[in-house]
Amino acid sequence: MTALALVLLAGAPFLEQDVGVRMRDGVTLRADVWRPAARGRFPTLVYRTPYDRKQAPASYTTIRRAVERGYAVVAQDVRGRHGSEGEFVPYANEGRDGYDTIEWAAAQPWSDGRVGTFGLSYPGAAQWLAALEAPPHLLAMVPAMTFSTARNFIYSGGVFDMSWTAWIWNTIAADVRARKGLPGPRADEAVEREWARLGPLVQRRLPISDLPEFREVAPFLFEWMRHPPGDPYWDFLEVRGRYGRVTAAVLNLSGWHDEAYGPEGAITNFRGLVAARAGAPPRARLLLGPWIHGSATMNARDGQVRAGDRAFGPAAAIDYDETILRFMDRHVRGLDNGLDGEKPVRVFVMGEDAWRDEDAWPPPSARPLVLHLHAGGALREAPAEAESAASTFVSDPQDPVADTYAPAPGAHDYRALAARKDLLVFETEPLAADLRVVGPLSAAIHLSADAPDADLWVKVFDVAPDGTAFNLMSPGLDVRRASYEGGGPARKPLVPGQVRSLAFDDMVTANLFRRGHRLRVVLAAAFFPHFSRNLHTGELETVSAVTRTAALTVHHDRRHPSRVTLSVVP
């Protein structure tokens, strides 16, 4: 069909393709516009994506159902992607371009001027970045499975996220090659086949910036690696502390097994909105299920919702489209549909396989339960009384602790992990009664090392009587780099013999540990290949390939009470 073609099928909505939307700097972005067959002006939803707007109707049913409900929908390729002009630099232009697109949509003759936005992952981030520009016609948004800060997105706990290369290769690079006439695979099957060969090689390369295959298709990746966590460069990806700029109603949505930035982002953004709107209706909601990244596991299959190898029953399913549209009906169309009478927080408790509605996050009824690390691998409420107690393990970056299930997301049985010698395991006795944990899950670990730097992972598992050990979250929020404990960009090397306290304050879950189960904590120096490896030399893995082994000591005595803290609810 030719550009700017207007299609009207019997009983079907209008579809206007390849509509040019001019940005303030003169760049034209392309969009497809759906609207109901009836004539008139309609409330309008905007969906902005780097993943090809023309694939959206086939990948998601949200557009069709929105039009059937009486909305016009604008689906747009972001700058530099597919039909749109300009250079693609991830996230850099989504604030201004999003503002311009929202205001353009509101001014069209088929729009009644009331606009909402929706989308998951990158399209979720695009919504936040646009909302921070405060477009006056944006009334509501549903940013699903996205971040609050680069600190837990590009990096996590000071460690670089290694999944960016797979994202670039599998979703970005082919279109760049086609646009710029670069060599390399362009068809989906060829892209996947080449990554199956190249991916494992890329993951093990040191320095991690040794990526000649990415130089022309993703120059931004190398710019990212030049800027450490905490660098002011990352301010363009900072949502935290800017919630007062956002005027729209917001439904924050994620899953416990989403990419780690997802649940943290949803919770942080929800709480930030509530705080910024103190004294006024917050018009903010939080929805957290047991799902992985994407909308596929929000639906039941064969009567079950599964994330990885763990099943949560049919109750865990939601209608993603209806969730979005019901929120839009209330806050874009202004319909009194009962949403205001429901509690603003709804979370799914794994293990109990039931939803829980709350007035706030964390749940007001939550109380802290502190479990202390003890010699011999015990995890107990009683603090350690010894004057000196510590456990040591040796880490080798050339043989890192690895996720044997990678890249498969979700919950898996990690019982075999505890058999490795290059980590520490601490575990409770079998629980005498059910333990319901809903809310923040933090840790304070006292660490020393014979090396100038080290990473530490604090991984928490629900261990059943048969030995099954399910993880409760995706990797990322459970890691800290010792030299970046202050948040960066300055680094503070470890000094041999000196103890440093590392705070893990981003972990979160909702899980019922059944009677007879155990709570296991595993401390390791790597969880490869999700995030980059610490070289233990003091040099960064972005510039060096030299590694050394390191002895890491976790102190758990009276003066150094290493511990984890759970949020327990009735």
C-alpha positions as CSV (number, residue, x, y, z in Angstrom):
1,M,0.0,0.0,0.0
2,T,1.3,3.4,-0.9
3,A,2.3,6.0,1.6
4,L,-0.5,8.2,3.0
5,A,-3.0,5.6,1.8
6,L,-6.3,5.8,3.6
7,V,-8.0,2.5,4.0
8,L,-11.7,1.9,4.9
9,L,-13.0,-1.7,4.9
10,A,-16.6,-2.6,5.4
11,G,-17.2,-2.4,9.2
12,A,-13.5,-2.0,9.8
13,P,-11.6,1.0,11.3
14,F,-9.8,3.6,9.2
15,L,-6.1,3.1,8.9
16,E,-3.9,5.9,7.6
17,Q,-0.4,4.6,6.9
18,D,3.0,6.3,6.8
19,V,1.8,9.6,8.3
20,G,4.6,12.1,8.7
21,V,5.0,13.8,12.1
22,R,7.4,16.6,12.1
23,M,9.6,17.1,15.2
24,R,10.7,20.5,16.4
25,D,14.2,20.1,14.8
26,G,12.7,19.3,11.4
27,V,13.1,15.5,11.5
28,T,10.0,13.6,10.3
29,L,8.9,10.5,12.2
30,R,6.5,8.1,10.5
31,A,3.3,6.7,12.1
32,D,0.3,4.6,11.3
33,V,-3.0,5.9,12.6
34,W,-6.1,3.8,13.4
35,R,-9.4,5.2,14.3
36,P,-13.0,4.0,14.5
37,A,-15.1,3.7,11.4
38,A,-17.6,6.2,12.8
39,R,-16.9,9.8,12.1
40,G,-16.0,12.2,14.8
41,R,-13.2,13.1,17.3
42,F,-11.8,10.4,19.5
43,P,-9.7,10.1,22.7
44,T,-6.3,9.1,21.4
45,L,-3.6,6.6,22.5
46,V,0.0,6.9,21.4
47,Y,2.4,3.9,21.1
48,R,6.1,4.8,20.2
49,T,8.4,1.9,19.5
50,P,11.9,1.1,18.0
51,Y,10.6,-2.4,17.1
52,D,8.8,-1.5,13.8
53,R,5.3,0.0,14.2
54,K,4.0,-2.2,11.3
55,Q,4.6,-5.3,13.4
56,A,2.7,-4.0,16.4
57,P,-0.8,-5.1,15.3
58,A,0.4,-8.6,14.7
59,S,2.4,-8.8,18.0
60,Y,-0.2,-7.2,20.2
61,T,-4.0,-7.0,20.2
62,T,-4.0,-3.7,22.2
63,I,-4.4,-1.5,19.1
64,R,-7.3,-3.4,17.7
65,R,-9.1,-3.6,21.0
66,A,-8.5,0.1,21.7
67,V,-10.1,1.1,18.3
68,E,-13.0,-1.2,19.0
69,R,-13.5,0.6,22.3
70,G,-13.6,4.0,20.6
71,Y,-10.0,5.2,20.7
72,A,-7.9,6.5,17.9
73,V,-4.4,5.0,18.1
74,V,-1.1,6.4,16.8
75,A,1.7,3.8,16.4
76,Q,5.0,5.5,15.6
77,D,8.6,4.4,14.8
78,V,11.0,6.3,17.1
79,R,13.7,8.5,15.6
80,G,16.1,6.6,13.3
81,R,14.1,3.4,13.3
82,H,12.3,1.7,10.3
83,G,10.2,4.4,8.7
84,S,11.4,7.4,10.7
85,E,14.2,9.8,9.8
86,G,17.1,10.7,12.0
87,E,19.8,8.8,13.9
88,F,18.8,6.3,16.5
89,V,20.5,6.9,19.8
90,P,18.6,4.8,22.4
91,Y,16.4,6.9,24.7
92,A,18.3,10.2,23.9
93,N,15.4,11.8,21.9
94,E,12.4,10.2,23.4
95,G,11.5,13.1,25.7
96,R,11.3,15.8,23.1
97,D,10.0,13.5,20.3
98,G,7.4,12.0,22.6
99,Y,6.2,15.5,23.7
100,D,6.0,16.6,20.0
101,T,4.1,13.5,19.0
102,I,1.6,13.7,21.9
103,E,0.8,17.3,21.1
104,W,0.6,16.6,17.4
105,A,-1.9,13.8,18.1
106,A,-4.0,16.0,20.3
107,A,-4.3,18.7,17.6
108,Q,-5.5,16.4,14.8
109,P,-9.0,16.8,13.5
110,W,-9.9,13.2,14.4
111,S,-8.7,13.6,18.1
112,D,-10.7,15.2,20.9
113,G,-7.5,16.4,22.5
114,R,-7.4,13.8,25.3
115,V,-4.2,11.6,25.0
116,G,-2.9,8.5,26.7
117,T,0.2,6.4,26.1
118,F,1.0,2.7,26.5
119,G,3.8,0.2,25.8
120,L,6.2,-2.3,27.4
121,S,10.0,-2.2,27.8
122,Y,11.5,0.5,25.5
123,P,8.0,1.8,24.7
124,G,7.5,2.1,28.5
125,A,10.7,4.1,28.9
126,A,9.6,6.3,26.0
127,Q,6.5,7.2,27.9
128,W,8.3,8.2,31.0
129,L,10.8,10.3,29.2
130,A,8.0,12.1,27.3
131,A,6.0,12.6,30.5
132,L,8.9,14.3,32.2
133,E,8.6,17.0,29.5
134,A,5.0,17.6,30.8
135,P,3.0,17.6,27.5
136,P,-0.2,19.4,28.4
137,H,-2.6,17.0,26.6
138,L,-1.1,13.8,28.2
139,L,-3.7,12.6,30.7
140,A,-2.7,9.0,31.4
141,M,0.0,6.4,30.7
142,V,0.8,2.7,31.3
143,P,4.6,2.3,31.2
144,A,5.1,-1.5,31.7
145,M,8.4,-3.2,32.6
146,T,10.7,-0.3,32.5
147,F,13.3,1.5,34.7
148,S,13.6,4.4,37.1
149,T,17.3,5.1,36.7
150,A,20.4,4.1,34.6
151,R,21.9,2.9,37.9
152,N,19.6,-0.2,37.7
153,F,19.4,-0.3,33.9
154,I,22.6,0.2,32.0
155,Y,24.5,-0.8,35.1
156,S,23.2,-2.6,38.1
157,G,25.0,-2.1,41.4
158,G,27.9,-0.7,39.5
159,V,28.2,-3.7,37.2
160,F,27.6,-3.4,33.4
161,D,24.6,-5.3,32.0
162,M,25.9,-7.7,29.4
163,S,22.5,-8.2,27.8
164,W,22.8,-5.0,25.7
165,T,24.8,-6.8,23.0
166,A,22.1,-9.4,22.5
167,W,19.5,-6.6,22.4
168,I,21.4,-4.6,19.8
169,W,22.2,-7.6,17.6
170,N,18.7,-9.2,17.7
171,T,16.5,-6.1,17.6
172,I,18.5,-3.1,16.4
173,A,21.4,-4.0,14.1
174,A,19.5,-5.4,11.1
175,D,17.6,-2.2,10.5
176,V,20.7,-0.1,10.9
177,R,22.5,-2.3,8.3
178,A,19.7,-1.9,5.9
179,R,19.5,1.9,6.4
180,K,23.2,2.4,6.1
181,G,24.1,-0.3,3.6
182,L,26.3,-2.1,6.1
183,P,27.3,-5.8,5.7
184,G,25.8,-8.4,7.9
185,P,22.6,-10.4,8.4
186,R,19.3,-8.6,7.9
187,A,16.6,-11.3,7.8
188,D,15.4,-12.6,11.2
189,E,16.6,-16.2,10.7
190,A,20.1,-15.1,9.6
191,V,20.3,-12.7,12.5
192,E,19.4,-15.5,15.0
193,R,21.7,-18.0,13.4
194,E,24.7,-15.7,13.5
195,W,24.0,-14.7,17.1
196,A,23.9,-18.3,18.1
197,R,27.5,-18.5,16.9
198,L,28.7,-15.1,17.9
199,G,26.9,-14.5,21.2
200,P,28.9,-16.9,23.4
201,L,32.1,-15.5,22.0
202,V,31.0,-11.9,22.7
203,Q,30.0,-12.7,26.3
204,R,33.5,-14.1,27.2
205,R,35.6,-11.3,25.5
206,L,37.8,-9.1,27.6
207,P,37.9,-6.2,27.6
208,I,34.1,-6.2,27.1
209,S,34.5,-3.2,24.7
210,D,36.3,-5.5,22.2
211,L,33.3,-5.5,19.9
212,P,34.3,-4.7,16.3
213,E,31.0,-6.2,15.1
214,F,29.2,-3.4,16.9
215,R,31.3,-0.3,16.0
216,E,29.2,0.8,13.0
217,V,25.8,-0.5,14.0
218,A,25.9,0.7,17.7
219,P,28.4,3.5,18.4
220,F,26.3,4.5,21.4
221,L,27.3,1.2,23.1
222,F,30.9,2.3,23.3
223,E,29.9,5.7,24.6
224,W,27.9,4.0,27.3
225,M,31.0,2.0,28.3
226,R,33.0,5.2,28.6
227,H,30.7,6.5,31.3
228,P,30.7,4.8,34.7
229,P,27.7,4.5,37.0
230,G,26.8,7.8,38.7
231,D,28.3,9.9,35.9
232,P,26.2,13.0,35.2
233,Y,26.1,11.7,31.6
234,W,23.3,9.4,32.7
235,D,21.0,12.2,33.9
236,F,19.0,11.8,30.7
237,L,17.9,8.4,31.9
238,E,17.0,9.6,35.4
239,V,13.3,9.4,36.4
240,R,13.9,9.6,40.1
241,G,13.5,13.0,41.7
242,R,11.6,14.4,38.7
243,Y,8.1,13.1,39.4
244,G,6.8,16.6,40.1
245,R,7.0,17.3,36.4
246,V,4.6,14.5,35.6
247,T,0.9,15.5,35.4
248,A,-0.5,12.3,33.9
249,A,-2.2,9.4,35.8
250,V,0.2,6.5,35.8
251,L,-0.3,2.7,36.1
252,N,3.1,1.1,36.8
253,L,3.3,-2.6,35.8
254,S,6.0,-5.2,36.1
255,G,6.7,-8.8,37.1
256,W,8.8,-10.4,39.8
257,H,10.7,-12.3,37.1
258,D,10.9,-9.3,34.8
259,E,14.3,-7.9,34.0
260,A,15.5,-6.7,37.4
261,Y,15.1,-3.0,36.5
262,G,11.3,-3.7,35.9
263,P,10.0,-4.3,39.4
264,E,12.4,-1.8,41.0
265,G,11.4,0.8,38.4
266,A,7.6,0.2,38.8
267,I,7.9,0.4,42.6
268,T,10.3,3.4,42.7
269,N,8.2,5.3,40.1
270,F,5.0,4.6,41.9
271,R,6.3,5.7,45.3
272,G,7.9,8.8,43.7
273,L,4.6,9.9,42.2
274,V,2.7,9.3,45.5
275,A,5.3,11.4,47.4
276,A,5.3,14.2,44.8
277,R,1.5,14.4,44.8
278,A,1.1,14.5,48.6
279,G,-2.0,16.2,49.6
280,A,-3.6,15.6,46.2
281,P,-5.1,12.4,44.6
282,P,-2.0,10.5,43.5
283,R,-3.6,9.0,40.4
284,A,-1.0,6.3,40.5
285,R,-1.3,2.6,40.7
286,L,1.1,-0.4,41.0
287,L,0.6,-3.8,39.6
288,L,3.2,-6.6,40.1
289,G,2.6,-10.2,38.9
290,P,4.9,-13.3,38.8
291,W,5.7,-12.7,35.1
292,I,8.9,-12.5,33.0
293,H,9.7,-9.6,30.6
294,G,7.0,-9.2,28.0
295,S,3.3,-9.8,28.0
296,A,3.3,-13.5,26.9
297,T,3.3,-15.0,30.5
298,M,0.5,-12.7,31.6
299,N,-1.8,-15.2,29.9
300,A,-2.5,-18.7,31.2
301,R,-1.4,-21.7,29.1
302,D,-3.0,-25.1,29.8
303,G,-4.6,-23.6,32.9
304,Q,-1.3,-22.3,34.3
305,V,0.8,-19.2,34.3
306,R,4.5,-20.1,34.3
307,A,7.7,-18.1,34.7
308,G,10.5,-20.4,33.8
309,D,10.0,-23.7,35.6
310,R,7.6,-22.4,38.3
311,A,3.9,-22.6,37.9
312,F,1.6,-20.1,39.6
313,G,-1.9,-21.3,38.6
314,P,-4.5,-19.6,36.5
315,A,-5.1,-16.8,39.0
316,A,-1.8,-15.2,38.0
317,A,-3.2,-14.4,34.5
318,I,-4.4,-10.9,33.6
319,D,-5.9,-9.4,30.5
320,Y,-3.1,-7.0,29.6
321,D,-5.2,-5.1,27.0
322,E,-8.2,-4.7,29.3
323,T,-5.9,-3.5,32.1
324,I,-4.6,-0.8,29.9
325,L,-7.9,0.2,28.5
326,R,-9.8,0.2,31.8
327,F,-7.1,2.6,33.1
328,M,-7.5,4.8,30.0
329,D,-11.3,4.7,30.3
330,R,-11.0,6.2,33.7
331,H,-8.3,8.8,33.2
332,V,-8.5,9.7,29.5
333,R,-12.2,9.4,28.9
334,G,-13.2,10.2,32.4
335,L,-15.6,7.3,32.9
336,D,-16.6,6.3,36.4
337,N,-15.8,2.6,36.1
338,G,-15.1,1.7,39.7
339,L,-11.3,1.9,39.4
340,D,-11.1,4.7,42.0
341,G,-12.7,2.5,44.6
342,E,-10.0,-0.2,44.3
343,K,-6.8,-0.2,46.3
344,P,-3.9,1.4,44.4
345,V,-1.4,-1.6,44.9
346,R,-2.0,-5.1,43.7
347,V,0.7,-7.7,43.9
348,F,0.9,-11.5,43.3
349,V,2.3,-13.6,46.2
350,M,4.3,-16.5,44.7
351,G,4.0,-19.8,46.6
352,E,0.6,-18.7,47.9
353,D,-0.4,-18.1,44.3
354,A,-2.9,-15.4,45.2
355,W,-3.3,-11.6,44.7
356,R,-2.9,-9.2,47.5
357,D,-4.4,-5.6,47.5
358,E,-2.7,-2.9,49.5
359,D,-3.2,0.8,50.3
360,A,0.5,1.5,49.9
361,W,4.0,0.1,49.2
362,P,5.6,-1.3,51.2
363,P,2.5,-2.9,52.7
364,P,1.6,-1.0,55.9
365,S,1.3,-4.3,57.8
366,A,4.9,-5.3,57.0
367,R,7.4,-5.8,59.8
368,P,11.1,-6.5,59.4
369,L,12.5,-9.9,60.1
370,V,16.3,-9.9,60.3
371,L,18.2,-13.1,59.6
372,H,21.9,-13.1,60.6
373,L,24.7,-15.0,58.9
374,H,26.5,-17.5,61.2
375,A,29.6,-19.6,61.0
376,G,29.0,-23.0,59.4
377,G,26.3,-21.6,57.0
378,A,23.5,-21.0,59.4
379,L,20.9,-18.3,58.9
380,R,19.2,-17.3,62.2
381,E,17.3,-14.5,63.8
382,A,19.7,-14.4,66.7
383,P,22.7,-12.1,66.1
384,A,26.2,-13.6,66.1
385,E,28.0,-13.4,69.4
386,A,31.5,-14.3,68.4
387,E,34.2,-11.6,68.6
388,S,35.6,-12.9,65.4
389,A,33.9,-15.0,62.7
390,A,34.3,-15.0,58.9
391,S,33.8,-17.2,55.9
392,T,36.1,-17.1,52.8
393,F,35.8,-18.2,49.2
394,V,38.1,-17.8,46.2
395,S,36.8,-16.3,42.9
396,D,38.4,-16.7,39.5
397,P,37.0,-14.4,36.7
398,Q,38.1,-17.0,34.2
399,D,35.8,-19.5,35.8
400,P,33.0,-17.4,37.1
401,V,29.9,-18.6,38.9
402,A,27.5,-19.1,36.0
403,D,23.8,-19.2,35.4
404,T,23.3,-22.6,33.8
405,Y,19.8,-21.6,32.7
406,A,20.8,-18.5,30.8
407,P,19.4,-17.0,28.8
408,A,16.1,-18.6,29.8
409,P,14.3,-16.1,32.1
410,G,12.1,-16.9,35.1
411,A,12.3,-19.1,38.1
412,H,14.5,-22.2,37.9
413,D,15.7,-24.9,40.3
414,Y,19.2,-23.7,41.4
415,R,19.9,-26.5,43.9
416,A,23.1,-27.4,42.0
417,L,24.5,-23.9,42.6
418,A,25.1,-24.6,46.2
419,A,27.6,-27.4,45.3
420,R,30.2,-25.0,43.9
421,K,33.2,-24.3,46.0
422,D,33.6,-20.6,44.9
423,L,30.7,-19.2,46.9
424,L,29.1,-19.3,50.3
425,V,25.8,-20.8,51.3
426,F,23.7,-19.8,54.4
427,E,20.4,-21.4,55.1
428,T,17.6,-21.4,57.8
429,E,16.3,-24.5,59.5
430,P,13.1,-25.9,58.0
431,L,10.4,-23.3,58.8
432,A,8.0,-24.2,61.6
433,A,5.2,-22.1,60.1
434,D,4.4,-20.4,56.8
435,L,6.4,-17.2,56.3
436,R,4.8,-14.6,54.0
437,V,7.4,-12.1,52.6
438,V,5.9,-9.1,50.7
439,G,8.0,-6.0,50.2
440,P,11.7,-4.9,50.3
441,L,14.3,-7.5,50.8
442,S,17.6,-6.0,51.8
443,A,21.0,-7.2,52.9
444,A,24.1,-5.7,54.7
445,I,27.2,-7.7,54.1
446,H,30.6,-7.0,55.6
447,L,33.3,-7.8,53.1
448,S,37.1,-7.8,52.8
449,A,39.3,-9.1,50.0
450,D,42.9,-9.5,49.1
451,A,42.2,-7.6,45.9
452,P,41.5,-3.9,45.2
453,D,38.0,-4.7,43.9
454,A,35.3,-7.3,43.9
455,D,31.7,-7.8,43.1
456,L,29.3,-9.5,45.5
457,W,26.0,-11.2,44.7
458,V,23.4,-12.0,47.3
459,K,21.0,-14.5,45.9
460,V,17.9,-15.6,47.8
461,F,16.1,-18.9,47.2
462,D,13.0,-20.7,48.4
463,V,14.1,-24.3,49.1
464,A,11.4,-27.0,49.2
465,P,11.7,-30.2,51.2
466,D,12.6,-32.1,48.1
467,G,15.6,-29.8,47.5
468,T,14.1,-27.6,44.7
469,A,15.6,-24.1,45.1
470,F,13.6,-21.5,43.2
471,N,15.0,-18.0,42.7
472,L,12.7,-15.1,43.6
473,M,13.9,-12.4,41.2
474,S,15.9,-11.9,38.1
475,P,19.6,-11.2,38.4
476,G,20.6,-7.6,38.8
477,L,19.3,-6.0,41.9
478,D,21.2,-8.5,44.0
479,V,24.7,-7.4,43.0
480,R,27.1,-4.7,44.3
481,R,30.6,-3.7,43.1
482,A,32.6,-2.8,46.1
483,S,34.5,0.1,44.6
484,Y,31.2,1.7,43.5
485,E,29.6,1.4,46.9
486,G,29.1,5.1,47.0
487,G,27.2,5.0,43.8
488,G,29.9,6.4,41.5
489,P,31.4,7.8,39.4
490,A,34.4,7.9,41.8
491,R,35.7,4.6,42.8
492,K,37.1,3.6,46.2
493,P,39.4,0.6,46.0
494,L,39.3,-2.1,48.7
495,V,42.3,-2.2,51.1
496,P,43.5,-5.6,52.1
497,G,42.5,-6.4,55.7
498,Q,39.9,-3.6,55.8
499,V,36.2,-4.5,56.0
500,R,33.7,-2.7,53.9
501,S,29.9,-2.8,54.4
502,L,27.9,-3.4,51.3
503,A,24.3,-2.4,51.3
504,F,21.8,-4.3,49.1
505,D,18.7,-2.1,49.2
506,D,17.0,-2.7,45.9
507,M,15.9,-6.3,46.2
508,V,12.2,-7.0,46.4
509,T,9.7,-9.9,46.2
510,A,6.4,-11.3,47.3
511,N,6.7,-15.0,48.2
512,L,5.1,-17.4,50.7
513,F,7.8,-19.7,52.2
514,R,5.7,-22.7,53.2
515,R,6.1,-24.6,56.4
516,G,9.0,-27.1,56.0
517,H,10.7,-24.9,53.4
518,R,14.1,-23.2,54.0
519,L,15.3,-19.8,53.0
520,R,18.7,-20.0,51.4
521,V,21.2,-17.1,50.7
522,V,24.1,-17.7,48.3
523,L,27.0,-15.2,48.2
524,A,29.1,-15.2,45.0
525,A,31.4,-13.0,43.1
526,A,29.8,-13.4,39.7
527,F,26.6,-14.6,38.0
528,F,27.8,-15.0,34.4
529,P,26.8,-14.1,31.7
530,H,24.1,-11.7,32.8
531,F,26.5,-9.0,34.0
532,S,30.2,-8.2,33.4
533,R,32.9,-9.8,35.5
534,N,35.1,-8.1,38.0
535,L,38.8,-8.6,37.1
536,H,40.0,-8.3,40.7
537,T,42.9,-6.2,39.6
538,G,41.3,-2.8,40.2
539,E,41.1,-2.1,36.4
540,L,37.7,-2.0,34.7
541,E,36.7,-4.7,32.4
542,T,35.8,-2.1,29.8
543,V,39.5,-1.4,29.2
544,S,41.5,-4.4,30.5
545,A,41.7,-8.1,29.8
546,V,44.0,-9.0,32.7
547,T,42.4,-11.0,35.5
548,R,43.5,-12.5,38.8
549,T,41.9,-14.7,41.5
550,A,40.8,-13.1,44.7
551,A,40.0,-14.4,48.2
552,L,36.7,-12.8,49.4
553,T,35.9,-12.9,53.1
554,V,32.5,-12.3,54.6
555,H,32.6,-11.2,58.2
556,H,29.7,-12.2,60.5
557,D,30.6,-11.5,64.1
558,R,29.4,-9.2,66.8
559,R,31.0,-6.1,65.2
560,H,30.2,-7.1,61.7
561,P,26.6,-8.4,61.7
562,S,26.1,-9.5,58.1
563,R,22.4,-10.1,57.6
564,V,19.4,-10.1,55.3
565,T,16.1,-8.3,56.2
566,L,12.8,-9.5,55.0
567,S,9.4,-7.7,55.0
568,V,7.0,-10.1,56.6
569,V,3.2,-9.6,56.4
570,P,0.3,-11.5,58.1
